[in-house]
Amino acid sequence: MHAAPLPVLAAGHGAAPRAFVARTHLPWPLPARSVVIDTRRRAVCTRGSVAGGLCLNPRMLLTSRGRLASWRNVRWLLGALRLTGAETAIVVGDRMRSEDFVAGMLYVAGQRRVEVVADPVTAWLARHPGARGAGTTRGVFREAIYSAWPRTRLVVLRQELAARLRAGGRGYLLVDGRARGRYRRPGHIPGARSLPMADVGRDQAAVRGLISTRRPVVAYGAGPYGSIAYFARLRMLAVRARVLASGWRGWTHRRHVRVSPGRTGVPTPDKALAVASAGAAIMVLAWRMTRRR
């Protein structure tokens, strides 16, 4: 289901148009150099989408374990969909979070301009039967070279954030997009503020604060899918956010962190080194025992 549409923020007089925006309705006919990206399941998209639409659902951008595909593979996939990055990608679907995730991935990959439509596309097609056509899925071979300059600098690595926190730096403004209950238990990254994704469109005071702050905003959700979707939602509201793409799960995975309600400790390098050394010692011992046999 679609959440309440985000407020559409117009650029000021004389300002360059932003590269990531929210739209209430799908424009028809499509503007020049625009292409529709349909985020519904491939079987649904190929059976009937906006004429000329490309089928790109979240599963195509994630591994079987729910991690993000490598950016190299993402760009190859976009080329197989005949995208070059120079188009305006108009993202549609029936689930807002799926649209946000796909839009966020396109934006980080380097797409020139990304627009996300709030109106569910299935309902829109019912009102505009003349605009209906078969959706196009990826080809077997790459049919275009995706040559847009990537925005991967917007992705914050787990190690980068941990090093910053260990050094006591308060440069980042961390924003946690999970539900408030999850923020409190099992906890959150030290110093993070709670702004659930469901509240982003309603809590205008919090969003204005993120827009006006001079500190670099870093957003994260439960995992890669939620983190990229949350990041996309903030960028559409003109928040100059970066994203911890691995999310909360990535932050706590294989890290010896102290977790308590409302707080998550930062691991020290000594603990990580001790664990790694112990693991290496066990592997060497097992190898030697095998050799003796």
C-alpha positions in Angstrom: 0.0 0.0 0.0 1.0 3.6 -0.6 1.8 5.8 2.3 0.6 9.5 2.4 2.4 11.3 -0.5 5.4 13.4 0.4 5.0 17.2 0.1 6.5 18.3 -3.2 9.1 21.0 -2.6 9.6 23.3 -5.5 13.0 24.8 -6.2 13.4 28.5 -5.6 13.3 31.1 -8.3 16.5 30.8 -10.3 17.6 27.6 -8.6 18.7 24.6 -10.7 16.1 21.8 -10.7 16.9 19.1 -8.1 18.0 15.6 -9.3 15.7 13.7 -6.9 12.0 14.8 -6.5 8.6 13.5 -5.6 5.6 13.7 -8.0 2.0 13.4 -7.1 0.9 12.0 -10.5 2.5 10.4 -13.5 2.8 13.0 -16.3 1.3 11.8 -19.6 2.5 12.0 -22.3 5.9 11.5 -20.9 8.3 14.4 -21.1 11.2 14.1 -23.6 14.1 11.9 -22.5 12.1 10.3 -19.8 11.5 6.6 -19.1 9.2 4.9 -16.7 10.7 2.4 -14.2 8.0 -0.1 -12.9 8.9 -1.5 -9.5 6.1 -4.2 -9.4 6.9 -7.9 -9.7 8.3 -8.8 -13.1 5.3 -11.0 -14.1 2.9 -8.1 -13.3 5.0 -5.5 -15.1 5.6 -7.5 -18.3 1.8 -8.3 -18.4 0.9 -4.7 -18.4 2.7 -1.5 -17.6 3.0 2.1 -18.9 3.9 1.8 -22.5 7.7 1.7 -22.8 8.1 1.1 -19.1 11.1 -0.9 -17.8 10.7 -3.6 -15.2 13.0 -3.1 -12.3 11.9 -4.5 -8.9 13.8 -4.5 -5.6 14.8 -8.2 -5.8 16.8 -7.5 -8.9 19.0 -5.1 -6.9 19.5 -7.4 -3.9 21.4 -10.6 -3.3 19.6 -13.8 -2.1 20.6 -12.8 1.5 19.1 -9.4 1.2 22.4 -7.5 0.8 22.9 -4.9 -1.9 24.3 -6.1 -5.2 27.7 -4.6 -6.0 27.5 -1.3 -7.8 29.4 -2.8 -10.7 26.6 -5.4 -11.1 23.9 -2.7 -10.6 25.3 -0.6 -13.4 25.6 -3.6 -15.7 21.9 -4.5 -15.0 20.9 -0.9 -15.8 22.7 -1.1 -19.1 20.9 -4.4 -19.8 17.7 -2.5 -19.3 18.9 0.0 -22.0 19.5 2.8 -19.6 22.5 5.1 -20.0 22.0 7.3 -16.9 21.2 10.4 -19.0 17.4 9.9 -18.9 14.9 11.2 -16.3 13.8 8.0 -14.5 10.2 8.2 -13.4 9.7 5.5 -10.8 6.2 4.0 -10.4 4.7 1.1 -8.5 2.0 0.1 -6.0 4.3 0.0 -2.9 5.9 3.3 -1.8 8.8 1.7 -0.1 9.7 -0.4 -3.1 9.6 2.7 -5.2 11.8 4.6 -2.7 14.3 1.8 -2.7 14.6 1.5 -6.4 14.8 5.2 -6.8 17.5 5.5 -4.2 19.6 2.8 -6.0 19.2 4.6 -9.3 20.2 7.9 -7.7 23.4 6.5 -6.1 24.2 4.7 -9.4 24.3 8.1 -11.1 20.9 8.6 -12.8 20.7 12.2 -14.0 17.3 12.8 -12.5 14.9 10.6 -10.6 11.2 11.3 -9.9 9.0 9.1 -7.7 5.3 9.0 -8.3 2.9 8.8 -5.3 -0.1 7.6 -7.3 -0.3 3.8 -7.5 0.4 2.8 -11.1 -2.2 0.0 -11.2 -4.9 2.5 -10.4 -3.4 5.0 -12.8 -3.5 2.4 -15.7 -7.1 1.7 -15.0 -7.9 5.4 -15.5 -5.6 5.6 -18.6 -6.1 2.4 -20.6 -4.6 4.0 -23.7 -1.3 4.4 -22.0 -1.0 0.7 -21.3 1.6 -1.5 -22.9 3.8 -4.5 -22.1 6.7 -3.8 -19.7 10.2 -4.5 -20.9 12.6 -6.6 -18.8 16.3 -6.8 -18.9 18.0 -8.4 -21.9 20.5 -11.3 -21.8 23.3 -9.0 -22.8 24.0 -5.4 -21.9 22.4 -3.3 -24.7 23.6 0.1 -23.5 26.5 1.4 -21.5 25.4 2.9 -18.3 27.9 5.8 -18.3 26.5 8.2 -15.6 28.9 9.3 -13.0 28.1 7.4 -9.8 27.2 9.1 -6.5 28.7 6.3 -4.3 30.3 9.0 -2.2 26.9 9.2 -0.6 27.3 5.7 0.9 29.0 5.6 4.3 30.8 2.4 5.1 30.4 0.7 8.5 34.2 0.9 9.1 34.2 4.6 8.3 31.4 5.3 10.8 32.9 3.1 13.5 36.3 4.9 13.2 34.6 8.2 13.5 32.7 7.2 16.6 35.7 5.6 18.3 37.6 8.9 17.7 34.9 10.7 19.6 34.0 12.8 16.6 30.6 14.3 16.5 30.7 15.3 12.9 27.8 13.1 11.6 24.2 13.7 12.5 22.8 10.1 12.5 19.1 9.6 11.8 17.4 6.3 12.6 14.4 5.5 10.4 13.2 2.4 12.2 10.0 2.4 14.4 10.5 4.0 17.7 10.1 0.7 19.6 13.1 -0.7 17.6 15.1 2.4 18.3 14.7 1.9 22.1 15.0 -1.9 22.0 17.4 -3.4 21.0 18.9 0.0 20.7 20.5 2.3 18.2 23.9 3.6 17.0 25.4 6.0 19.6 24.2 9.6 19.1 21.5 8.7 16.5 18.1 10.5 16.5 14.9 8.7 16.0 12.8 9.9 13.0 10.7 6.9 11.8 10.2 6.6 8.1 6.5 6.6 8.6 6.8 10.1 10.2 9.0 11.7 7.6 6.1 13.2 5.6 4.3 14.4 8.7 7.1 15.8 11.0 7.9 18.8 9.0 9.8 20.5 11.9 12.2 17.6 12.1 12.7 17.6 8.3 13.4 21.3 8.3 16.0 20.8 11.0 17.7 18.2 8.9 17.7 20.5 5.9 19.1 23.5 7.8 21.8 21.6 9.8 25.4 22.1 8.9 26.4 18.6 10.0 26.5 15.8 7.5 23.3 13.8 7.9 23.7 10.0 7.7 20.5 7.9 7.5 20.0 4.2 8.3 17.1 1.7 8.6 16.9 -1.9 9.7 18.9 -3.3 6.7 20.0 -2.4 3.2 16.5 -2.3 1.8 15.1 -0.1 4.5 18.2 2.1 4.6 18.2 3.0 0.9 14.5 3.6 0.9 14.8 5.9 3.9 17.7 7.7 2.4 15.7 8.2 -0.8 12.7 9.6 1.1 14.9 12.2 2.8 16.7 13.2 -0.4 13.3 13.8 -2.0 12.6 16.3 0.7 15.9 18.2 0.0 17.8 16.7 3.0 21.4 16.3 1.9 21.6 12.9 3.5 24.2 10.1 3.1 23.3 6.5 3.9 24.8 3.7 6.0 23.6 1.2 3.4 24.2 -1.9 5.6 21.8 -0.4 8.2 21.3 -1.5 11.8 21.8 -5.2 11.0 25.1 -4.4 9.2 26.3 -2.3 12.2 25.7 -5.1 14.7 26.6 -8.1 12.5 29.8 -9.8 13.6 30.7 -6.9 15.8 31.3 -7.4 19.5 29.2 -4.5 20.5 27.5 -3.9 23.9 23.8 -3.6 23.3 21.4 -2.3 25.9 18.0 -0.6 25.7 18.4 2.7 23.9 22.2 2.4 23.4 24.7 0.4 21.4 28.3 0.5 22.3 31.1 1.0 19.8 33.6 -1.9 19.5 37.2 -1.2 20.3 40.0 -2.3 17.9 41.6 -4.5 20.5 38.5 -6.7 20.9 38.1 -7.1 17.1 41.8 -7.9 16.8 41.6 -10.5 19.6 38.7 -12.3 18.0 40.4 -12.3 14.6 43.6 -13.6 16.2 41.8 -16.4 18.0 40.0 -17.4 14.8 43.2 -17.5 12.9 44.9 -19.6 15.6 42.0 -22.2 15.5 42.3 -22.4 11.7 46.1 -23.0 11.8 45.7 -25.7 14.5 43.0 -27.5 12.5 45.2 -27.4 9.4 48.2 -28.9 11.3 46.1 -31.7 12.7 44.8 -32.6 9.2 48.4 -32.7 8.0 49.5 -35.1 10.7 46.8 -37.5 9.6 
